[in-house]
Amino acid sequence: MPGYSARPPAIPTVVLDDAVTRITRWDFEPGAATGHHTHGLGYVVVPLTDCHFLIEDAEGERRVTSKAGEAYRREAGIEHNVVNGGDQPMSFVEIEYK
């Protein structure tokens, strides 16, 4: 994906990693990105702040807004780069199930 590598990195903090789940808190300054990655596990995301996502994937770029507390779930195999497309810091918790 062109351009994503020049962005500052989002900061992951693993909160729990056991036989059942891995829970990671992600903190993004404006413009920060996860880097392109593939999810090997299904997961749930719970935004801690309003999140203005810029999603970069094989289909291009799209913007998605999620309100604080508005959880969503995705299956394993998702490939993307997640960018803070807003002008404020954003944070969410990602819960991967093993």
Buried (B, 14 or more C-beta within 10 A) or exposed (E): BEEBEEBEEBEEEEEEEEEEBBBBBBBBBBBBBBEBEEBEBBBBBBBBBBBBBBBBBEEEEEEEEBEEEEEEEBEEEBEBBBBBBBEEEBBBBBBBEE
